[in-house]
Amino acid sequence: LPLSERKVHSRESLLNFKDMFHALSLPVIGALFILNFITSTAGNAFIIGAQSITNDFFRLSSRDLGIYFTAIGVVSIVMQGFGVTKLLKRFTDKPTVVFYSLVLSAFIMAGLFFARTMTTHFVTVILYLIAVAPLMPLLSGLLSEKAPQADQGEILGINQSYMSLGQIVGPLLAGV
């Protein structure tokens, strides 16, 4: 963006709650912020829950838990790096992909209630990750597309604030 079209902002607090709440009222963008917050909260709650279940219920050692989370990271990277691109070649409407990703991931997550062995648990988690991986890049892309060009930096910054709040709220909810 040329300097003449950029907005100049004064230094403000790290989390500007006034701007965050105001941004929720923006058409489409506000809904995307809420989805990002929920997705971030759920993802961070999942990490805490997965550690508890794999440690307490399946009795994984620290080494095995490290392998478990490494596999989760590899699946996420592959899906976000290659899977999203392939998905968007087949289904070009990002909001539709987001909708189906949310629905599919919710059903798969419900399937974890029935996973009684480490194998079924791990397979279900991998399927969940495949379903949920497109959400963050697609939601960020939609925010960038929907924001006026001069406001993109501010909008993406506010989005990061909502994701950071999800990193706080998620583990708190998982621990309740």
C-alpha positions as CSV (number, residue, x, y, z in Angstrom):
1,L,0.0,0.0,0.0
2,P,1.5,3.4,-0.9
3,L,2.4,5.6,2.1
4,S,-0.2,8.1,1.1
5,E,-3.0,5.6,1.5
6,R,-1.8,4.1,4.8
7,K,-3.4,5.1,8.1
8,V,-1.2,6.4,10.8
9,H,-1.9,5.1,14.3
10,S,-0.6,6.5,17.5
11,R,1.0,4.1,20.0
12,E,-1.8,2.4,21.9
13,S,-2.0,-0.3,24.5
14,L,-1.2,-3.8,23.5
15,L,-4.8,-5.0,23.6
16,N,-7.2,-2.2,22.6
17,F,-10.5,-3.6,23.8
18,K,-12.4,-0.6,22.4
19,D,-11.3,-1.3,18.9
20,M,-11.8,-5.0,19.4
21,F,-15.4,-4.6,20.4
22,H,-16.1,-2.0,17.8
23,A,-14.7,-4.4,15.1
24,L,-17.3,-7.0,16.0
25,S,-20.0,-4.7,14.6
26,L,-18.4,-4.7,11.2
27,P,-20.5,-6.7,8.7
28,V,-18.9,-10.1,7.8
29,I,-15.6,-9.1,9.5
30,G,-17.2,-9.2,13.0
31,A,-18.4,-12.7,12.3
32,L,-15.0,-13.8,11.1
33,F,-13.4,-12.4,14.3
34,I,-15.9,-14.5,16.4
35,L,-15.1,-17.6,14.3
36,N,-11.4,-17.1,14.7
37,F,-11.8,-16.6,18.5
38,I,-13.9,-19.7,18.8
39,T,-11.5,-21.7,16.7
40,S,-8.5,-20.5,18.6
41,T,-10.2,-21.2,22.0
42,A,-11.2,-24.7,20.9
43,G,-7.7,-25.5,19.5
44,N,-6.0,-24.4,22.7
45,A,-8.5,-26.2,24.9
46,F,-7.9,-29.3,22.7
47,I,-4.1,-29.2,23.5
48,I,-4.7,-29.2,27.2
49,G,-7.4,-31.9,27.0
50,A,-5.3,-34.1,24.7
51,Q,-2.4,-33.9,27.2
52,S,-4.6,-34.9,30.1
53,I,-6.3,-37.7,28.2
54,T,-3.2,-39.2,26.7
55,N,-1.4,-38.9,30.0
56,D,-4.1,-39.9,32.5
57,F,-6.2,-42.3,30.5
58,F,-3.8,-43.8,27.9
59,R,-0.7,-43.5,30.2
60,L,1.6,-42.1,27.5
61,S,5.1,-41.4,28.6
62,S,6.6,-38.0,28.1
63,R,8.5,-39.4,25.0
64,D,5.3,-40.8,23.5
65,L,3.4,-37.6,24.2
66,G,6.2,-35.7,22.4
67,I,5.8,-38.0,19.4
68,Y,2.0,-37.6,19.5
69,F,2.2,-33.8,19.4
70,T,5.0,-34.0,16.7
71,A,2.6,-36.1,14.5
72,I,-0.1,-33.5,15.1
73,G,2.2,-30.7,14.0
74,V,3.3,-32.6,10.9
75,V,-0.3,-33.2,9.9
76,S,-1.2,-29.6,10.5
77,I,1.7,-28.3,8.4
78,V,1.0,-30.7,5.5
79,M,-2.7,-29.8,5.5
80,Q,-2.1,-26.0,5.7
81,G,0.8,-26.1,3.2
82,F,-0.7,-28.5,0.6
83,G,-4.1,-29.5,1.6
84,V,-5.7,-26.1,1.6
85,T,-4.3,-25.3,-1.9
86,K,-5.7,-28.6,-3.2
87,L,-9.0,-28.0,-1.5
88,L,-9.4,-24.5,-2.9
89,K,-8.6,-25.8,-6.4
90,R,-11.6,-28.2,-6.1
91,F,-13.9,-25.9,-4.1
92,T,-13.3,-22.3,-4.9
93,D,-15.8,-20.7,-2.5
94,K,-13.9,-20.1,0.8
95,P,-17.0,-19.5,3.0
96,T,-18.4,-22.9,1.9
97,V,-15.1,-24.6,2.7
98,V,-15.1,-22.9,6.1
99,F,-18.6,-24.1,6.8
100,Y,-17.9,-27.7,5.9
101,S,-14.7,-27.7,7.8
102,L,-16.5,-26.5,11.0
103,V,-19.3,-29.0,10.6
104,L,-17.0,-31.9,9.8
105,S,-14.5,-31.1,12.6
106,A,-17.4,-30.9,15.1
107,F,-18.7,-34.3,14.2
108,I,-15.2,-35.8,14.3
109,M,-14.5,-34.2,17.6
110,A,-17.7,-35.8,19.0
111,G,-16.3,-39.1,17.8
112,L,-13.5,-38.8,20.4
113,F,-16.1,-39.7,23.1
114,F,-16.1,-43.2,21.6
115,A,-12.4,-43.6,21.2
116,R,-11.5,-46.1,23.9
117,T,-8.0,-47.2,22.6
118,M,-5.0,-45.1,21.8
119,T,-5.2,-46.2,18.2
120,T,-8.8,-45.1,17.7
121,H,-8.1,-41.9,19.6
122,F,-5.1,-41.1,17.5
123,V,-6.9,-41.8,14.2
124,T,-9.8,-39.7,15.3
125,V,-7.5,-36.8,16.2
126,I,-5.7,-37.0,12.8
127,L,-9.1,-36.9,11.0
128,Y,-10.1,-34.0,13.1
129,L,-6.9,-32.2,12.2
130,I,-7.4,-32.8,8.5
131,A,-10.9,-31.3,8.9
132,V,-9.9,-28.3,11.0
133,A,-6.6,-27.4,9.4
134,P,-8.0,-25.2,6.6
135,L,-9.9,-22.9,9.1
136,M,-7.1,-20.5,10.2
137,P,-5.6,-19.8,6.8
138,L,-9.0,-19.5,5.2
139,L,-10.4,-17.2,7.9
140,S,-7.4,-15.0,7.7
141,G,-7.7,-14.9,4.0
142,L,-11.3,-14.0,4.1
143,L,-10.6,-11.2,6.6
144,S,-7.9,-9.8,4.3
145,E,-10.3,-10.0,1.3
146,K,-13.2,-8.4,3.2
147,A,-11.3,-5.6,4.9
148,P,-10.9,-2.3,3.1
149,Q,-7.3,-2.1,1.7
150,A,-6.4,0.8,4.0
151,D,-7.6,-1.1,7.1
152,Q,-6.1,-4.5,6.4
153,G,-3.2,-4.2,8.8
154,E,-5.5,-3.0,11.6
155,I,-8.1,-5.7,10.9
156,L,-5.4,-8.5,10.8
157,G,-3.9,-7.1,14.1
158,I,-7.3,-7.2,15.8
159,N,-7.7,-10.7,14.5
160,Q,-4.4,-11.6,16.2
161,S,-5.7,-10.1,19.4
162,Y,-8.8,-12.4,19.3
163,M,-6.6,-15.4,18.6
164,S,-4.4,-14.4,21.6
165,L,-7.5,-14.2,23.8
166,G,-8.4,-17.7,22.6
167,Q,-5.0,-18.9,23.8
168,I,-5.9,-17.6,27.2
169,V,-9.5,-18.7,27.4
170,G,-9.0,-22.1,25.8
171,P,-6.8,-23.6,28.5
172,L,-8.9,-22.0,31.2
173,L,-12.0,-23.7,29.9
174,A,-10.2,-27.0,29.4
175,G,-9.1,-26.9,33.1
176,V,-12.7,-26.3,34.4
